[in-house]
């Protein structure tokens, strides 16, 4: 029967990444494999990731420089915030100190949520463009421009506007989170007895993993380079759904390792953070313990964002590309995702974004 089905041009899909052993049969959706790029790297080991990070080191250094400057600014902010609140509380009134503290906290929160977060996102997308070249071709461009220039040019050329690029990630994260909520095997990702009671913890981990997955799908989008980023995104999401179990097993362990390494790094940085605290004004040293912890968090966060997170992002990217290589697409997952997410249903039908807008708008024309 299978032979006769193949004779009629019907394609039998592969098993859907651990979701079950039943084969899904579908027809008339050419071509079954939706991409034609090759891979120069297939191993998603930590050693391979370190090698690719070193080859794309300008991005790690640029990110480290930006975040280090931000950390120094935050240390100054801590001095101004705690010192100012203490001085106002001691010399004028406690209410003035509270108001000053709240104003400073709101101000730094606005800066992180807009300017810095936006700039770091664009830098990360440029890094993804360079890593995609290294994974698929083994080299970046023709060697005539720097990696930073190449990444910026490719990403902007591909998406046209940086706002569309930022919105792309938000859109993908929304669809992936909707998909995660439908999975009934989350507690099986880590084979530890009694883990069912920690399903909420796993959900938190999955949300953290989504921060990697949107960049992975951006990499797939760039690797295809077919001139239609929205259709590529739609089909990349289908490939992710087909391979969700092996990808998420990798993602969960990556997130756990990342958190453990970050905590160890924070512990190691407590001593230098204490030395910095000692050099601060006396009004700030009164809250020395809190200040030391905050400074250590800032320094650990800087090193984590610059070097640790890119390592694990590379592992996720290679894992996805290796799984999707030469894999026929399963049309059933297109239908399932369309039933899960309104955004997915319109994805691929064409999207436009007004200049300066931060969200996606379906192209009704």
C-alpha positions in Angstrom: 0.0 0.0 0.0 2.8 2.4 0.8 4.4 1.6 -2.5 1.2 2.4 -4.4 0.8 5.6 -2.4 4.4 6.7 -3.3 3.7 5.8 -7.0 0.8 8.2 -6.9 3.1 11.0 -5.6 1.9 10.8 -2.0 4.6 11.6 0.6 4.9 9.8 3.9 6.2 12.2 6.6 8.8 11.2 9.2 7.9 10.7 12.8 7.0 14.0 14.4 10.0 14.3 16.8 8.8 12.0 19.5 5.1 13.0 19.5 4.1 9.5 18.5 4.8 6.7 16.1 1.8 7.1 13.8 2.8 8.3 10.3 0.9 11.2 8.9 0.1 11.0 5.2 -0.4 14.1 3.1 -0.3 15.0 -0.5 0.1 17.7 -3.1 2.4 20.0 -1.1 5.5 20.3 -3.2 8.3 20.5 -2.4 8.4 18.3 0.8 11.7 19.8 1.9 11.4 23.6 2.0 15.0 24.6 2.0 18.1 23.8 -0.1 21.1 25.2 1.9 23.9 22.9 3.1 25.6 22.7 6.5 29.3 23.1 7.2 28.7 22.4 11.0 26.4 19.7 12.3 27.7 19.0 15.9 26.0 21.0 18.6 28.6 20.2 21.2 30.0 22.8 23.6 33.4 22.5 22.0 31.9 23.4 18.6 30.0 26.3 20.1 33.2 27.7 21.7 35.0 27.4 18.3 32.2 29.3 16.5 32.1 31.9 19.3 35.8 32.6 18.9 35.4 32.9 15.1 32.7 35.5 15.7 34.4 37.1 18.7 33.9 40.8 17.5 30.2 40.4 18.4 31.0 39.1 21.9 33.5 41.9 22.5 31.1 44.5 21.2 28.3 43.2 23.5 30.7 43.0 26.4 31.8 46.6 25.8 28.2 47.9 25.7 27.2 46.0 28.8 30.3 46.9 30.7 29.7 50.5 30.1 26.1 50.0 31.2 27.3 48.2 34.3 29.6 51.1 35.2 26.8 53.5 34.7 24.6 51.3 36.9 27.3 51.4 39.7 27.2 55.2 39.4 23.4 54.9 39.5 23.6 52.8 42.7 25.7 55.5 44.3 23.4 58.3 43.3 20.2 56.3 44.2 21.2 54.9 47.6 23.4 57.8 48.5 20.9 60.4 47.5 18.0 58.5 49.3 20.1 58.2 52.4 21.1 61.8 52.4 17.6 63.1 51.8 16.2 60.8 54.4 18.7 61.9 57.1 18.8 65.6 56.3 15.3 66.5 55.1 12.6 63.8 55.5 12.3 60.0 54.9 9.5 60.6 52.3 12.0 62.6 50.1 14.4 59.7 50.2 11.7 57.2 49.1 10.6 59.5 46.3 14.2 59.9 45.1 14.7 56.1 45.1 11.5 55.5 43.1 12.4 58.1 40.6 15.9 56.6 40.0 14.5 53.1 39.7 11.8 54.1 37.2 14.4 56.0 35.1 16.9 53.1 34.8 14.0 50.7 34.1 12.9 52.9 31.2 16.4 53.0 29.8 16.8 49.3 30.0 13.4 48.6 28.5 13.9 50.8 25.5 17.3 52.1 24.4 19.7 49.4 25.7 17.4 46.4 25.1 16.7 47.5 21.6 20.4 48.0 20.7 21.4 44.7 22.2 18.7 42.9 20.2 19.9 44.4 16.9 23.5 43.4 17.8 22.3 39.8 18.6 20.5 39.6 15.3 23.7 40.7 13.5 25.6 38.0 15.4 22.9 35.4 14.3 23.5 36.4 10.6 27.3 35.9 11.0 26.8 32.6 12.8 24.3 31.4 10.2 27.0 31.9 7.5 29.6 30.0 9.6 27.2 27.1 10.2 25.9 26.8 6.6 28.9 27.9 4.6 31.9 27.8 6.9 32.8 31.4 6.2 31.4 34.9 6.3 30.8 36.7 3.0 33.8 37.1 0.8 36.0 38.6 3.4 35.8 42.2 2.1 34.0 43.6 5.2 34.1 43.3 8.9 31.8 40.9 10.7 30.0 43.7 12.4 29.3 45.5 9.1 28.3 42.2 7.4 25.8 41.3 10.1 24.2 44.7 10.1 24.0 44.8 6.3 22.4 41.3 6.0 19.8 41.8 8.7 18.7 45.2 7.5 18.8 44.2 3.9 16.6 41.1 4.8 14.0 42.9 6.9 14.1 46.5 5.5 13.5 48.2 8.9 14.8 47.5 12.3 11.3 47.8 13.8 10.2 44.9 11.6 13.1 42.9 12.9 12.2 43.6 16.5 8.6 42.8 15.9 9.5 39.6 14.1 11.1 38.3 17.3 8.1 39.3 19.4 5.7 37.6 16.9 7.7 34.4 16.9 7.9 34.3 20.7 4.1 34.7 21.0 3.5 31.8 18.6 6.1 29.5 20.2 4.6 30.3 23.7 1.1 29.4 22.5 2.5 26.2 21.1 4.3 25.3 24.3 1.0 25.7 26.3 -0.5 22.8 24.2 2.3 20.3 25.0 1.3 17.5 27.4 4.7 15.9 27.8 6.6 18.8 29.4 7.2 16.9 32.6 9.0 14.2 30.6 11.7 16.5 29.4 13.9 15.8 32.4 13.7 12.2 33.6 13.7 12.9 37.3 11.2 11.1 39.5 8.6 13.4 41.0 9.3 16.2 38.5 5.6 16.4 37.7 5.1 18.6 40.8 7.6 21.0 39.3 5.7 21.6 36.1 5.5 25.3 36.8 9.3 25.4 37.1 9.6 23.7 33.7 7.2 26.2 32.2 9.5 29.0 33.4 12.5 27.2 31.9 10.6 26.9 28.6 9.9 30.6 28.5 13.6 31.2 29.0 14.3 28.8 26.2 12.0 30.8 23.9 14.5 33.6 24.1 16.9 31.3 22.1 14.3 29.8 19.8 13.3 33.1 18.2 16.9 33.7 17.2 17.1 30.1 16.0 14.2 30.7 13.7 15.7 34.0 12.5 18.8 31.9 11.6 16.6 29.6 9.6 15.0 32.6 7.9 18.4 34.0 6.9 19.8 30.6 5.8 16.9 30.1 3.3 17.3 33.6 1.8 14.3 33.1 -0.4 13.1 36.7 -0.4 10.0 36.0 1.7 10.9 36.2 5.4 7.3 35.7 6.5 6.8 32.4 4.7 10.2 31.3 5.9 9.2 32.1 9.4 5.9 30.2 9.1 7.7 27.1 7.8 10.5 27.5 10.3 7.9 27.3 13.0 6.5 24.1 11.5 9.9 22.6 11.4 10.3 23.6 15.1 7.0 21.9 16.0 8.0 18.7 14.1 11.3 18.6 16.1 10.0 20.1 19.3 10.9 17.3 21.6 14.6 16.9 20.8 15.0 20.7 20.5 13.3 21.4 23.9 15.3 18.6 25.6 18.4 20.4 24.4 16.9 23.8 25.4 16.0 22.8 28.9 19.4 21.5 29.7 21.0 24.6 28.1 18.9 26.9 30.3 19.7 24.9 33.4 23.5 25.0 32.6 23.3 28.7 31.8 21.7 29.5 35.1 24.1 27.3 37.1 27.1 28.9 35.3 25.7 32.4 35.9 25.2 31.6 39.7 28.8 30.3 40.0 30.0 33.4 38.2 28.1 35.6 40.5 29.6 33.9 43.5 33.1 34.4 42.1 32.4 38.1 41.5 31.2 38.8 45.1 34.8 39.4 46.2 35.7 42.1 43.6 32.2 43.6 44.0 33.0 43.9 47.7 36.2 45.8 46.9 34.3 48.2 44.7 31.7 48.7 47.5 34.5 49.7 49.9 35.6 52.4 47.5 32.2 54.0 47.4 31.0 56.9 49.5 30.2 56.3 53.2 26.5 56.9 52.7 26.4 54.0 50.2 28.6 51.7 52.3 25.9 51.8 55.0 24.0 49.4 52.7 27.2 47.6 51.8 25.7 44.1 51.7 22.9 45.0 49.3 25.2 47.1 47.1 27.8 44.3 46.9 25.2 41.8 45.8 23.8 44.3 43.2 27.3 45.0 41.8 28.1 41.3 41.5 24.8 40.7 39.7 25.6 43.5 37.2 29.1 42.1 36.5 27.8 38.5 36.2 25.0 39.6 34.0 27.5 41.4 31.7 29.7 38.3 31.3 26.6 36.0 30.9 25.1 38.1 28.1 28.4 38.6 26.3 29.8 35.1 26.4 27.7 32.5 28.1 24.3 33.0 26.3 25.9 33.2 22.8 27.5 29.8 23.4 24.2 28.2 24.2 22.5 30.0 21.3 25.0 28.5 18.9 24.3 25.0 20.3 20.5 25.6 19.7 21.1 26.9 16.2 23.2 24.0 15.1 20.8 21.5 16.7 17.8 23.0 14.8 19.6 23.1 11.4 20.9 19.6 11.8 17.4 18.2 12.6 15.7 20.1 9.8 18.3 19.2 7.2 16.7 17.2 4.3 13.6 16.7 6.5 10.2 16.8 4.7 7.8 19.2 6.2 4.7 17.8 7.9 1.6 19.6 6.7 -0.4 18.4 9.7 1.7 20.7 11.9 0.8 23.7 9.7 -2.9 22.9 10.4 -2.3 22.4 14.1 -0.3 25.6 14.6 -3.0 27.5 12.7 -5.6 26.1 15.2 -3.4 27.2 18.1 -2.5 30.7 17.2 -4.3 33.5 15.3 -0.9 35.1 14.6 0.3 31.9 12.9 -2.8 31.8 10.7 -2.0 35.2 9.2 1.8 34.6 9.1 3.0 34.2 5.6 0.0 35.9 4.1 2.0 39.1 4.0 2.9 41.6 6.8 3.5 45.3 6.6 4.5 47.7 9.4 4.1 51.5 9.5 7.3 53.3 10.0 8.0 53.7 13.7 5.4 51.1 14.7 6.4 48.4 17.2 3.9 45.7 16.2 2.9 43.6 13.3 -0.1 44.5 11.1 -1.6 42.0 8.6 -1.5 43.2 5.1 -5.2 43.3 4.1 -4.5 44.5 0.7 
